[in-house]
Every structure is written in C-alpha cells, then in structure tokens.
Amino acid sequence: MKKFIISKNELKKILAGIVAENIKLIAPVSRDNAFFLEEVSDAEKIAWDYSNVVKPVKEHIFPMREVLLDFGRGTDPPALDEPEARSSGKEKNPAGNMPPVKEQVIFGLRPCDARSLLVLDKPFLQEKYVDSYYKERREKTTLIAMACLNPEKTCLCSSFENGGPFSSAGSDVLCVQTGQDEFLVEILSEKGEKIFKNPSFAQPSGEVLKKLENLKADSEAKICKALKVPENLRELFEAGTWETESLSCIACGICRYLSATCYCFNITDEFEQRLRYWIPCSFKNYTKMTSGEISREKKSARFKHWYFHKFSYHKDNFGEYLCVGCGRCIKYCPVKIDFTEVLGKIGNSKQEQ
C-alpha cells in the first residue's frame, strides 16, 4: 500500500475539503476536560494531542439510540419507512424522522477502535442475518486512524491478534505523527485512496521509515498490561470466585456502554416509532421476560455473563474474543474493577462441587 509524508496543514486542508464536499466529518474534539469523537464543521476545532476518546467509535455505526421504523398514520395498511427505502430516496413515509444515512469520514480514531468494527462486523453482518441499519452506515464510512504514540496504562491492545498501537487492521488510512508538523500516511483501501488522491505527496525517506520503526517499538514497550484468559474458563463457571469478585460491582453498566465491542440492545415500540437502544447486560431487566421472570436476577450472574460472552461464547461463535484491549472498562470503572485481574483470580480458583 502507498505511504507518503504530509504536513499538518496539508492534512487539515484535506479534512476541510471533506466538509466542503458535504461529507460528515467526525473527529476528536476537546470538551469537558476530555476528548470525544464528534461531528465537526471546522477542521481547526479538531484536537490533536489526546490519548484516546472517551466513547468508542461504535456509536457512529451502531447508535446508542436509533429509529428502526416510523409507523405512518392515515394509511391502510400503515406505511413503513425502512432503510432500503431511505437509501433509494423513495421513502414510503416522507413525514418520518429518519433521514437518509449520510456518507461520513471518521478521523483520528485509535487502532483499537478501528479494529473493533471488524469484530462487530461478525455478529452484525453474518451471511444469514445481516443488520441492514449497521450495514448501511458501515458501507458509507471511511476510517482514518491515528497511531497511538502514548498508550495509557489501562491499554492492552497488543494482547490480541492483529492488535497493537500501530495496527492498521480495520482502517482505510493509518496516520502516524513522525514530527511536530509531520505525518506519515499509509493508504490501506480504495476508500482511503479517494480521500488522499494528490499524487504530489512526498515519499518517506529511509530516515523517516527508521524513525517509524522506533516510534512503534517505543509505543509497544509502554503497554504494560496483558490479557490471559484461563484455558479452562468453561470449567470454572461455578467457581465461587465469581460471587466474591462481583461484590464491589455496582452494575452501573459503564463497562458495557464504553466497551468498543459490547453490542447488547433492546427494541421497543413507542408512539409511531420502533426504537433500538443499547442496554447493558449488567442491568437486571435485560433478561426480564413477559412472565416477569428474570433469568439472571443475581448480580453475580450478570457479572459473570459479561466475561463468558467476551472470552468464551463469542470466541466459540466467531473465532475471536469480543475485546480489542481499549482499556476503557478499566479506566472508567467507578469501583476500579480490572477485568484482567479478575480473570487471573478466576484462573487460580477451583470449581465448586
């Protein structure tokens, strides 16, 4: 794939050009003493000096709340405004509040977030069960990732296959800041090629490529946390350690909301609309049925389910863990639960008889 050198000003001009073409640009912005991926209309407002954004990129492909259907009034049968109709411009219910999905470019996401979408693609884009809402946004999104020069102490992306602070997996373009005003850009897909189409960009010198390798090695050396999933995890389902480790959990759901890969949701019918929204599996009502029965009523059962879904069930179904090591669940947990430490304790525990 193509690699070239570009200045920050040139990069800003390219990003400004995206906005000028009426393409939605999502990029890191500083707000409330933190950083978030948000739509920007001015490239000058983009934040450049950040470790990672608080919320993962998934919310721009799989929104926290979205309208699946509008129920039309005064028709027999009621008209439905569906994604296929929106994308073709032939809405059955023009009065509905579901605008067509707009082409978007997401700039500045970290490699862990870019790779998280590859993980989410598997449950959402299965051959037999394709989620058309997810698919439409995914296809209309270009990802320009920014390599991570200073991983946080909670990061563990290197523990996963194709992971790492300089991983290009899932990205259309990977940028690496090689100087105060200099970036090395690697084009990884046709989508990326369309964004960076100037043939006059300078090729990286041998010195720059050597610096790139040093930056990568330095960044990887800063990652001090690692994942070790017990090989006999399934055999430890009834281990008493789950109950003990769950005592400090307050079931707030922050680890699910901020996870780059958690995708549990609920669907409800409201007035003239069918909605889909995230709901953490740590909430008691997540498994509540119409009979009133709750299959995972105990907090320890819900606590345990998160670990088994991420590190057992998902791997059985899709061949990889439901985690990319972004570390948000560790960093933002209000009671400081570290899932890598929990897995270590579980691995040293014994199955209850």
C-alpha positions as CSV (number, residue, x, y, z in Angstrom):
1,M,0.0,0.0,0.0
2,K,1.1,3.6,-0.6
3,K,2.9,5.6,2.1
4,F,3.8,9.3,1.9
5,I,4.7,12.2,4.1
6,I,2.2,15.1,4.7
7,S,2.3,18.2,6.9
8,K,-0.3,19.0,9.5
9,N,-1.5,22.0,7.4
10,E,-1.9,19.7,4.3
11,L,-3.8,17.2,6.4
12,K,-6.1,20.0,7.7
13,K,-6.8,21.1,4.2
14,I,-7.8,17.6,3.2
15,L,-10.2,17.4,6.2
16,A,-11.6,20.8,5.4
17,G,-12.2,19.5,1.9
18,I,-14.2,16.6,3.2
19,V,-16.6,19.1,5.0
20,A,-16.7,21.2,1.8
21,E,-18.0,18.2,-0.1
22,N,-20.9,17.9,2.3
23,I,-19.5,14.7,3.8
24,K,-19.9,14.3,7.5
25,L,-16.6,14.6,9.3
26,I,-16.2,13.1,12.7
27,A,-13.0,13.8,14.6
28,P,-11.7,14.2,18.2
29,V,-12.7,17.3,19.9
30,S,-12.0,18.6,23.4
31,R,-15.0,19.0,25.7
32,D,-15.5,19.0,29.5
33,N,-11.8,18.2,30.1
34,A,-12.0,15.1,27.9
35,F,-12.0,14.1,24.3
36,F,-14.9,12.8,22.1
37,L,-15.4,11.7,18.5
38,E,-18.0,14.3,17.3
39,E,-19.1,15.8,14.0
40,V,-17.0,18.9,13.2
41,S,-17.7,21.6,10.6
42,D,-14.3,23.3,11.1
43,A,-11.0,21.4,10.8
44,E,-9.4,23.9,13.1
45,K,-11.5,22.6,16.0
46,I,-10.0,19.1,15.8
47,A,-8.0,18.0,18.8
48,W,-4.5,16.5,18.0
49,D,-3.0,16.0,21.4
50,Y,-5.0,13.2,23.1
51,S,-4.5,9.7,24.3
52,N,-7.9,8.3,23.4
53,V,-11.5,9.5,23.2
54,V,-14.0,8.6,26.0
55,K,-16.6,6.9,23.9
56,P,-15.8,4.3,21.2
57,V,-16.4,4.6,17.5
58,K,-19.2,2.1,17.5
59,E,-21.8,4.8,18.4
60,H,-21.3,6.3,14.9
61,I,-22.1,2.9,13.2
62,F,-24.4,1.4,15.8
63,P,-26.0,4.4,17.5
64,M,-26.9,4.4,21.2
65,R,-30.5,5.1,20.1
66,E,-32.0,4.8,16.7
67,V,-35.3,4.7,15.0
68,L,-35.9,1.4,13.1
69,L,-39.3,2.2,11.8
70,D,-41.8,5.0,11.6
71,F,-45.4,3.9,11.7
72,G,-47.4,6.1,9.2
73,R,-50.8,7.4,10.1
74,G,-53.9,7.5,7.9
75,T,-52.8,4.7,5.6
76,D,-54.2,1.2,5.4
77,P,-52.0,-0.7,6.0
78,P,-49.7,1.7,7.9
79,A,-46.8,2.9,5.8
80,L,-43.3,1.9,6.9
81,D,-40.2,3.9,6.4
82,E,-37.4,1.4,6.1
83,P,-33.6,1.7,5.4
84,E,-33.9,0.3,1.9
85,A,-36.5,3.0,1.0
86,R,-34.3,5.7,2.6
87,S,-31.2,4.7,0.7
88,S,-33.1,4.7,-2.6
89,G,-34.7,8.1,-1.9
90,K,-38.2,6.5,-2.1
91,E,-39.4,6.9,1.4
92,K,-42.9,5.4,2.0
93,N,-43.4,7.8,4.8
94,P,-41.9,11.2,3.9
95,A,-43.1,12.6,7.2
96,G,-41.0,10.2,9.1
97,N,-37.9,11.4,11.1
98,M,-35.4,9.0,9.6
99,P,-33.2,10.9,7.2
100,P,-31.0,9.0,4.7
101,V,-27.7,7.8,6.1
102,K,-25.0,10.3,5.1
103,E,-21.5,9.4,3.9
104,Q,-19.1,10.0,6.7
105,V,-15.3,10.1,7.4
106,I,-14.1,9.3,10.9
107,F,-10.7,10.8,11.5
108,G,-8.4,10.3,14.5
109,L,-9.8,7.2,16.0
110,R,-7.2,4.9,17.5
111,P,-6.3,1.5,16.0
112,C,-8.1,-0.4,18.8
113,D,-11.4,1.4,17.8
114,A,-10.8,0.8,14.1
115,R,-10.2,-2.9,14.7
116,S,-13.3,-3.1,17.0
117,L,-15.5,-2.6,13.9
118,L,-14.0,-5.7,12.3
119,V,-15.1,-7.6,15.5
120,L,-18.6,-6.1,15.4
121,D,-18.9,-6.9,11.7
122,K,-19.1,-10.6,12.5
123,P,-22.4,-10.6,14.5
124,F,-24.0,-7.7,12.5
125,L,-23.0,-8.8,9.0
126,Q,-23.4,-12.6,9.2
127,E,-24.3,-14.1,5.8
128,K,-27.7,-15.2,7.0
129,Y,-28.5,-12.4,9.4
130,V,-27.4,-9.0,8.1
131,D,-28.3,-6.0,10.1
132,S,-29.3,-3.5,7.3
133,Y,-29.0,-0.5,9.6
134,Y,-25.5,-1.3,10.7
135,K,-24.5,-2.3,7.1
136,E,-25.7,0.9,5.6
137,R,-23.7,3.1,8.0
138,R,-20.6,0.8,7.8
139,E,-20.5,0.9,4.0
140,K,-20.8,4.7,4.0
141,T,-18.0,5.2,6.5
142,T,-14.3,5.8,5.9
143,L,-11.9,5.3,8.8
144,I,-8.7,7.4,9.1
145,A,-7.0,6.1,12.2
146,M,-4.2,7.8,14.1
147,A,-1.4,5.5,15.5
148,C,-1.1,5.6,19.3
149,L,2.2,7.0,20.4
150,N,1.4,7.1,24.1
151,P,-0.8,4.2,25.2
152,E,-2.4,4.6,28.6
153,K,-1.6,2.3,31.5
154,T,-5.0,0.6,31.0
155,C,-4.4,-0.3,27.4
156,L,-3.8,-3.9,26.3
157,C,-4.3,-3.9,22.6
158,S,-1.1,-5.9,21.9
159,S,-2.7,-8.9,23.6
160,F,-4.9,-9.5,20.6
161,E,-4.2,-10.9,17.1
162,N,-3.7,-8.0,14.7
163,G,-3.8,-5.6,17.6
164,G,-1.3,-3.0,18.7
165,P,-0.9,0.8,18.9
166,F,0.2,0.9,15.3
167,S,-2.1,-1.8,13.9
168,S,-3.7,-1.0,10.6
169,A,-6.4,-3.6,10.8
170,G,-9.8,-2.2,10.0
171,S,-8.6,1.2,8.9
172,D,-8.8,2.7,5.4
173,V,-5.9,5.1,6.2
174,L,-3.4,5.0,9.1
175,C,-1.6,8.2,10.1
176,V,1.5,8.3,12.3
177,Q,2.8,11.6,13.7
178,T,6.5,11.5,13.0
179,G,7.2,15.1,13.9
180,Q,5.6,18.1,15.3
181,D,4.2,19.1,11.9
182,E,4.7,15.9,10.0
183,F,2.7,12.7,9.5
184,L,3.4,9.5,7.7
185,V,0.2,8.4,5.9
186,E,-0.5,4.8,4.8
187,I,-3.3,4.2,2.3
188,L,-5.0,0.8,3.0
189,S,-8.1,0.7,0.9
190,E,-9.9,2.3,-2.1
191,K,-11.9,4.4,0.3
192,G,-8.6,5.8,1.6
193,E,-7.4,6.4,-1.9
194,K,-10.3,8.6,-2.7
195,I,-9.6,10.9,0.3
196,F,-5.8,11.2,-0.3
197,K,-5.7,11.5,-4.1
198,N,-2.9,14.1,-4.5
199,P,-0.1,12.4,-6.5
200,S,2.5,15.0,-5.4
201,F,2.8,13.9,-1.8
202,A,6.4,13.2,-0.8
203,Q,7.6,9.7,-0.4
204,P,9.1,8.8,3.1
205,S,12.8,8.7,3.3
206,G,14.8,5.9,4.8
207,E,15.4,8.1,7.9
208,V,11.6,8.6,8.3
209,L,10.9,4.9,7.9
210,K,13.6,4.1,10.6
211,K,12.0,6.7,12.9
212,L,8.7,5.0,12.3
213,E,10.0,1.6,13.5
214,N,11.5,3.3,16.6
215,L,8.2,5.0,17.4
216,K,6.4,1.8,17.0
217,A,8.8,-0.1,19.3
218,D,8.6,2.7,21.9
219,S,4.8,2.7,21.9
220,E,4.6,-1.1,22.2
221,A,7.0,-1.0,25.1
222,K,4.7,1.3,27.0
223,I,1.9,-1.3,27.1
224,C,2.4,-3.0,30.5
225,K,-1.0,-4.7,30.8
226,A,-1.7,-8.1,29.2
227,L,-4.7,-10.4,28.8
228,K,-4.5,-14.0,30.0
229,V,-7.7,-15.9,29.7
230,P,-7.8,-19.2,31.7
231,E,-7.7,-22.2,29.3
232,N,-10.3,-23.9,31.4
233,L,-12.6,-20.9,31.7
234,R,-15.7,-23.0,30.9
235,E,-14.9,-25.4,33.7
236,L,-14.8,-22.6,36.2
237,F,-18.4,-21.4,35.5
238,E,-19.5,-22.4,39.1
239,A,-16.4,-21.1,40.8
240,G,-17.2,-19.2,44.0
241,T,-14.7,-16.5,43.0
242,W,-17.3,-15.0,40.6
243,E,-19.5,-14.2,43.6
244,T,-16.6,-12.7,45.5
245,E,-15.4,-10.6,42.6
246,S,-18.8,-9.3,41.9
247,L,-19.4,-7.8,45.3
248,S,-17.7,-4.5,44.5
249,C,-19.6,-4.1,41.2
250,I,-22.4,-1.6,41.3
251,A,-23.9,-2.8,38.0
252,C,-23.8,0.7,36.6
253,G,-23.2,-0.6,33.0
254,I,-20.3,1.8,32.2
255,C,-18.1,-1.0,31.1
256,R,-20.7,-2.1,28.6
257,Y,-21.5,1.4,27.4
258,L,-17.9,2.3,26.9
259,S,-16.7,-1.0,25.6
260,A,-15.6,-0.8,22.0
261,T,-17.3,-4.1,21.2
262,C,-20.3,-4.7,23.5
263,Y,-23.5,-4.7,21.4
264,C,-26.4,-5.8,23.6
265,F,-29.6,-3.9,22.7
266,N,-33.3,-3.8,23.2
267,I,-36.1,-2.9,20.8
268,T,-39.3,-1.2,21.9
269,D,-42.4,0.2,20.2
270,E,-43.1,3.8,21.1
271,F,-45.7,6.2,19.7
272,E,-45.4,5.8,15.9
273,Q,-41.9,4.5,16.2
274,R,-39.9,1.4,16.7
275,L,-36.7,2.1,18.6
276,R,-33.4,0.3,19.2
277,Y,-31.2,1.3,22.0
278,W,-28.2,0.0,23.9
279,I,-28.9,-1.8,27.2
280,P,-26.1,-3.3,29.3
281,C,-26.4,-7.0,30.2
282,S,-25.5,-5.9,33.7
283,F,-29.0,-4.4,34.2
284,K,-31.4,-6.7,35.9
285,N,-34.2,-6.0,33.4
286,Y,-32.1,-7.1,30.4
287,T,-33.2,-10.7,30.8
288,K,-36.7,-9.9,32.1
289,M,-39.4,-11.8,30.2
290,T,-43.2,-11.0,29.8
291,S,-43.9,-13.6,32.6
292,G,-41.9,-11.4,35.0
293,E,-39.1,-14.0,35.3
294,I,-35.6,-12.7,35.2
295,S,-33.1,-15.3,34.1
296,R,-30.1,-13.6,35.5
297,E,-31.5,-11.9,38.6
298,K,-28.4,-12.2,40.7
299,K,-25.8,-9.5,40.2
300,S,-23.0,-12.2,40.3
301,A,-24.7,-14.0,37.4
302,R,-24.8,-10.8,35.3
303,F,-21.2,-10.0,36.2
304,K,-20.1,-13.5,35.2
305,H,-22.0,-13.4,31.9
306,W,-20.0,-10.4,30.7
307,Y,-16.8,-12.4,31.0
308,F,-18.2,-15.5,29.4
309,H,-19.7,-13.6,26.5
310,K,-16.4,-11.8,25.7
311,F,-14.0,-14.5,26.4
312,S,-15.8,-17.8,25.7
313,Y,-19.2,-17.6,23.8
314,H,-18.1,-15.0,21.2
315,K,-14.9,-16.9,20.6
316,D,-16.8,-20.1,20.1
317,N,-19.1,-18.5,17.6
318,F,-16.8,-16.1,15.7
319,G,-13.2,-17.3,16.4
320,E,-12.0,-14.3,18.4
321,Y,-12.5,-12.5,21.7
322,L,-15.2,-9.8,22.0
323,C,-12.5,-7.3,23.1
324,V,-9.8,-5.2,21.5
325,G,-8.0,-4.1,24.6
326,C,-9.0,-0.4,24.5
327,G,-9.0,-0.4,28.3
328,R,-12.0,1.9,28.8
329,C,-13.8,-0.5,31.1
330,I,-10.8,-0.5,33.4
331,K,-10.1,3.3,33.2
332,Y,-13.7,4.4,33.8
333,C,-15.0,1.8,36.3
334,P,-16.1,3.8,39.3
335,V,-15.1,1.0,41.7
336,K,-11.8,0.2,39.9
337,I,-12.5,-3.3,38.7
338,D,-9.8,-4.6,36.4
339,F,-11.1,-7.5,34.3
340,T,-7.6,-8.8,33.6
341,E,-7.1,-9.2,37.4
342,V,-10.5,-10.8,37.8
343,L,-9.6,-13.4,35.1
344,G,-6.3,-14.0,36.8
345,K,-8.1,-14.8,40.1
346,I,-10.7,-16.9,38.3
347,G,-7.9,-18.9,36.8
348,N,-6.4,-19.6,40.2
349,S,-9.8,-20.6,41.7
350,K,-11.4,-24.0,41.8
351,Q,-14.8,-25.2,40.6
352,E,-17.4,-25.6,43.3
353,Q,-18.6,-29.1,43.9
